[in-house]
Amino acid sequence: MMLVAVSILGVALFLWPFVLSGAPTPVVALSLALGTLAALAAVELATRRLDARRFALLVAIAGIDAALRLVLVTGVGGFSPIFFLILTAGYVYGPSFGFICGATSLLASAVATGGIGPWLPYEMFGCGWTGAVAGIAGLNRRSTPGVRDIAALAVVAVIAGYAYGALLDVWDWTTFYRGSPSFGFLPGAGTAALLQRFGRFYLATSAVWDTFRAAGDALAVIVLGVPVLAGLTRVRSRLSFSVDGAGGAGSDGPAASDAGIATSPGHAGGTPRRSTGGSSAGPRAGGPAPQPVPTISKTG
């Protein structure tokens, strides 16, 4: 699965300082983020999981998030309204769409607000994983959003609020707190020691800030989640391809089957079985021969 490969590369980016005792250069980090996003999007487009209609929806969500961030770069504490649409879109459309939506929204908002910098790759992966985790939680969602869906998405919002802050702190820690005696980044200190120092750094500098993000995202899901999830679900049903009515010989097999067109139980040539008994359903003696019944066979 392409999303797994992308995530492995993203995890490598965040573990780099703990294993290699240094931070990757901004060019390497940005190339990794943009390259993995482009590769995942290309696979989704090639396999038709991201068709033109869903791509248009993706662009619309990214545009809305960019506008929200342009008006309100940060909310109260670490809260930002851009996470809400990423969470709900991922929950309805799945992990891969959620990752692309999150990463693209951050990229578009960075361009809109002039926020392009060495921190951008970390933000893209953080928001991408936020949408992906929401998509995993939504794999068992109901067709009509209810209390269970809101509760599940609110839990994801809380977890993602803290996780996103911790992921971004990796860049802050290695850039601005290098050499700090109490909890700063010390190259060559060893993986275990660096993890302990980073844990102290996060608790001392970011835990309270991220609480506002986690609580704000969860509150947005609780207050606005039902109508937004219902709207996105309706949009998804309209974007789904369907065929109405029985098609002729040129009808596409899988599409016709998905549309509920019954297939004939006859032989492969399309000729129905003749009745061997005296059933009233059989052909009358001396009557016209039964006409072949066309079949729609599933190919592929």
C-alpha positions as CSV (number, residue, x, y, z in Angstrom):
1,M,0.0,0.0,0.0
2,M,1.4,3.3,-1.1
3,L,0.3,5.2,2.0
4,V,2.3,2.8,4.2
5,A,5.4,3.5,2.1
6,V,4.8,7.2,2.4
7,S,4.4,7.0,6.1
8,I,7.6,5.0,6.6
9,L,9.5,7.7,4.8
10,G,7.8,10.3,6.9
11,V,8.6,8.5,10.1
12,A,12.3,8.3,9.0
13,L,12.2,12.1,8.6
14,F,11.1,12.6,12.2
15,L,13.4,9.9,13.6
16,W,16.4,11.3,11.8
17,P,17.7,13.5,14.7
18,F,17.3,10.7,17.2
19,V,19.2,8.1,15.1
20,L,21.7,10.1,13.0
21,S,22.4,12.8,15.6
22,G,21.4,15.7,13.3
23,A,18.6,17.2,11.4
24,P,18.1,16.8,7.6
25,T,18.8,19.8,5.5
26,P,15.7,21.8,4.5
27,V,16.1,20.8,0.9
28,V,16.1,17.1,1.7
29,A,13.1,17.4,4.0
30,L,11.0,19.4,1.6
31,S,11.9,17.1,-1.3
32,L,10.9,14.1,0.7
33,A,7.5,15.7,1.6
34,L,6.7,16.9,-1.9
35,G,7.9,13.7,-3.5
36,T,5.9,11.4,-1.3
37,L,2.8,13.5,-1.7
38,A,3.2,13.6,-5.5
39,A,3.8,9.8,-5.6
40,L,0.7,9.0,-3.5
41,A,-1.5,11.3,-5.6
42,A,-0.2,9.8,-8.8
43,V,-1.0,6.3,-7.6
44,E,-4.5,7.4,-6.5
45,L,-5.1,9.0,-9.9
46,A,-3.7,6.1,-11.8
47,T,-6.0,3.6,-10.0
48,R,-9.0,5.9,-10.3
49,R,-9.5,6.1,-6.6
50,L,-8.9,9.8,-7.0
51,D,-10.9,10.7,-10.1
52,A,-11.6,14.1,-11.5
53,R,-14.6,14.7,-9.3
54,R,-12.8,13.8,-6.1
55,F,-9.8,15.8,-7.2
56,A,-12.1,18.8,-7.6
57,L,-13.4,18.3,-4.1
58,L,-9.8,18.0,-2.8
59,V,-8.9,21.3,-4.4
60,A,-12.0,22.9,-2.9
61,I,-11.2,21.7,0.6
62,A,-7.6,22.9,0.3
63,G,-8.8,26.3,-0.9
64,I,-11.2,26.7,2.0
65,D,-8.5,25.7,4.5
66,A,-6.1,28.2,2.8
67,A,-8.6,30.9,3.1
68,L,-9.3,30.1,6.8
69,R,-5.6,30.1,7.6
70,L,-5.2,33.4,5.7
71,V,-7.9,35.0,7.8
72,L,-6.9,33.3,11.1
73,V,-3.4,31.9,11.0
74,T,-3.7,30.7,14.6
75,G,-6.6,30.6,16.9
76,V,-6.7,30.4,20.7
77,G,-3.5,28.7,21.7
78,G,-2.6,26.1,19.2
79,F,-6.1,25.8,17.8
80,S,-6.6,26.3,14.0
81,P,-9.9,25.8,12.1
82,I,-8.1,24.1,9.2
83,F,-8.0,20.7,11.0
84,F,-11.7,20.3,11.1
85,L,-12.2,19.8,7.4
86,I,-9.1,17.6,7.2
87,L,-10.6,15.4,9.9
88,T,-14.1,15.2,8.4
89,A,-12.9,14.7,4.8
90,G,-10.6,11.9,5.9
91,Y,-13.3,10.2,8.0
92,V,-15.7,10.1,5.0
93,Y,-13.3,9.5,2.1
94,G,-10.7,7.2,3.6
95,P,-7.0,7.2,4.7
96,S,-5.3,8.0,1.4
97,F,-7.7,10.8,0.6
98,G,-7.3,12.1,4.1
99,F,-3.5,12.2,3.9
100,I,-3.5,13.9,0.5
101,C,-6.1,16.4,1.8
102,G,-4.2,17.2,4.9
103,A,-0.8,17.6,3.2
104,T,-2.3,19.6,0.3
105,S,-4.2,21.9,2.6
106,L,-1.1,22.8,4.5
107,L,0.9,23.3,1.3
108,A,-1.8,25.6,-0.1
109,S,-2.2,27.5,3.1
110,A,1.6,28.0,3.3
111,V,1.6,29.5,-0.1
112,A,-1.4,31.7,0.7
113,T,0.1,33.0,4.0
114,G,3.8,33.1,3.0
115,G,4.5,30.3,5.4
116,I,6.9,28.4,3.3
117,G,10.0,27.5,5.3
118,P,12.0,24.6,6.7
119,W,9.1,23.7,9.0
120,L,6.7,23.1,6.1
121,P,7.6,19.4,5.5
122,Y,6.9,18.6,9.1
123,E,3.5,20.4,8.9
124,M,2.6,18.5,5.7
125,F,3.3,15.1,7.2
126,G,1.6,16.0,10.5
127,C,-1.6,17.2,8.8
128,G,-1.5,14.4,6.3
129,W,-1.4,11.8,9.1
130,T,-4.2,13.6,10.8
131,G,-6.4,13.0,7.8
132,A,-5.2,9.5,7.4
133,V,-5.9,8.5,11.0
134,A,-9.4,10.0,10.7
135,G,-9.8,7.9,7.5
136,I,-8.9,4.7,9.4
137,A,-11.4,5.6,12.1
138,G,-14.0,6.1,9.4
139,L,-13.7,2.7,7.8
140,N,-16.5,1.5,10.0
141,R,-18.6,4.6,9.8
142,R,-22.4,4.5,9.4
143,S,-24.1,5.8,6.3
144,T,-26.0,8.3,8.4
145,P,-23.6,10.1,10.8
146,G,-24.6,9.5,14.4
147,V,-23.3,9.8,18.0
148,R,-20.8,6.9,17.5
149,D,-19.2,8.7,14.5
150,I,-18.9,12.0,16.3
151,A,-17.4,10.3,19.4
152,A,-14.9,8.4,17.3
153,L,-13.9,11.5,15.4
154,A,-13.7,13.6,18.5
155,V,-11.2,11.1,20.0
156,V,-9.1,11.2,16.8
157,A,-9.2,15.0,17.0
158,V,-7.8,15.0,20.6
159,I,-5.1,12.5,19.8
160,A,-4.2,14.3,16.6
161,G,-4.0,17.7,18.4
162,Y,-1.3,16.5,20.7
163,A,0.5,14.3,18.1
164,Y,0.7,17.2,15.6
165,G,2.3,19.4,18.2
166,A,4.8,16.8,19.1
167,L,5.8,16.2,15.5
168,L,6.3,19.9,14.8
169,D,8.4,20.1,18.0
170,V,11.0,17.9,16.5
171,W,11.9,20.7,14.1
172,D,11.7,23.4,16.8
173,W,13.8,21.3,19.2
174,T,16.6,20.5,16.7
175,T,16.7,24.1,15.4
176,F,16.2,26.5,18.3
177,Y,17.1,24.4,21.4
178,R,20.3,22.8,20.2
179,G,22.7,22.5,23.2
180,S,20.3,23.6,25.9
181,P,21.6,22.0,29.1
182,S,18.3,20.8,30.6
183,F,16.2,19.5,27.6
184,G,17.9,20.7,24.4
185,F,19.0,18.7,21.5
186,L,22.5,17.3,22.0
187,P,24.0,15.6,18.9
188,G,25.7,12.4,19.7
189,A,23.9,11.9,23.1
190,G,22.4,8.6,22.0
191,T,18.8,7.7,21.0
192,A,17.5,6.9,24.5
193,A,18.9,10.0,26.0
194,L,17.6,12.2,23.1
195,L,14.1,10.7,23.5
196,Q,14.1,11.5,27.2
197,R,15.3,15.0,26.6
198,F,12.7,15.5,23.9
199,G,9.9,14.3,26.2
200,R,10.9,16.8,28.9
201,F,11.1,19.5,26.2
202,Y,7.6,18.7,25.0
203,L,6.0,18.7,28.4
204,A,7.7,22.0,29.4
205,T,7.1,23.9,26.2
206,S,4.2,22.5,24.2
207,A,1.7,20.4,26.2
208,V,-0.4,23.2,27.4
209,W,-0.4,24.9,24.0
210,D,-1.4,21.7,22.2
211,T,-4.3,21.2,24.7
212,F,-6.0,24.2,23.1
213,R,-5.7,22.6,19.7
214,A,-6.9,19.2,20.9
215,A,-9.9,20.7,22.8
216,G,-10.7,23.1,20.0
217,D,-10.7,20.4,17.3
218,A,-12.8,18.1,19.4
219,L,-15.3,20.9,20.2
220,A,-15.6,21.7,16.5
221,V,-16.3,18.0,15.7
222,I,-19.0,17.8,18.4
223,V,-20.7,21.1,17.4
224,L,-20.4,20.9,13.6
225,G,-19.6,17.3,12.9
226,V,-23.0,15.9,12.1
227,P,-24.1,18.3,9.4
228,V,-20.6,18.4,7.8
229,L,-20.2,14.6,7.8
230,A,-23.7,14.3,6.4
231,G,-23.0,16.8,3.6
232,L,-19.7,15.1,2.7
233,T,-21.4,11.7,2.7
234,R,-24.1,13.0,0.3
235,V,-21.4,14.4,-2.0
236,R,-19.6,11.1,-1.9
237,S,-22.8,9.2,-3.0
238,R,-23.2,11.7,-5.9
239,L,-19.6,11.2,-7.0
240,S,-20.1,7.5,-7.1
241,F,-20.5,6.0,-10.6
242,S,-23.7,4.2,-11.3
243,V,-25.7,2.9,-14.3
244,D,-29.5,3.0,-14.4
245,G,-31.5,0.5,-16.5
246,A,-30.4,-2.5,-18.4
247,G,-27.7,-1.9,-21.0
248,G,-27.2,-3.5,-24.3
249,A,-24.2,-5.5,-25.5
250,G,-22.0,-2.4,-25.1
251,S,-22.7,-2.0,-21.4
252,D,-19.7,-2.2,-19.1
253,G,-19.8,-5.4,-17.1
254,P,-18.7,-4.3,-13.6
255,A,-20.7,-1.0,-13.8
256,A,-23.8,-2.8,-14.9
257,S,-23.4,-5.3,-12.1
258,D,-23.0,-2.6,-9.5
259,A,-26.1,-0.9,-10.8
260,G,-28.1,-4.0,-9.9
261,I,-28.6,-5.5,-13.4
262,A,-29.4,-9.2,-13.1
263,T,-27.3,-11.6,-15.1
264,S,-28.7,-14.6,-17.0
265,P,-28.2,-18.1,-15.5
266,G,-27.8,-19.5,-19.0
267,H,-24.8,-20.9,-20.7
268,A,-21.8,-18.9,-21.7
269,G,-23.1,-18.3,-25.2
270,G,-26.2,-16.6,-23.9
271,T,-28.6,-19.4,-24.7
272,P,-30.9,-20.3,-21.8
273,R,-31.4,-23.8,-20.7
274,R,-34.4,-25.7,-22.2
275,S,-36.8,-27.2,-19.9
276,T,-36.6,-31.0,-19.9
277,G,-39.8,-31.7,-18.0
278,G,-43.5,-30.8,-18.5
279,S,-43.4,-27.8,-16.4
280,S,-45.9,-25.1,-17.2
281,A,-43.0,-22.7,-17.4
282,G,-41.6,-24.5,-20.3
283,P,-42.2,-23.8,-24.0
284,R,-45.5,-24.9,-25.5
285,A,-45.4,-27.8,-28.0
286,G,-45.2,-26.5,-31.5
287,G,-44.7,-23.0,-30.4
288,P,-41.9,-20.7,-31.4
289,A,-38.4,-21.5,-30.2
290,P,-37.4,-19.4,-27.2
291,Q,-35.2,-16.4,-28.0
292,P,-31.7,-16.2,-26.6
293,V,-31.5,-14.1,-23.5
294,P,-28.6,-11.6,-23.6
295,T,-26.3,-11.8,-20.6
296,I,-24.0,-9.3,-19.1
297,S,-20.9,-11.0,-18.0
298,K,-18.5,-9.6,-15.5
299,T,-15.0,-9.2,-16.9
300,G,-11.9,-8.5,-15.1
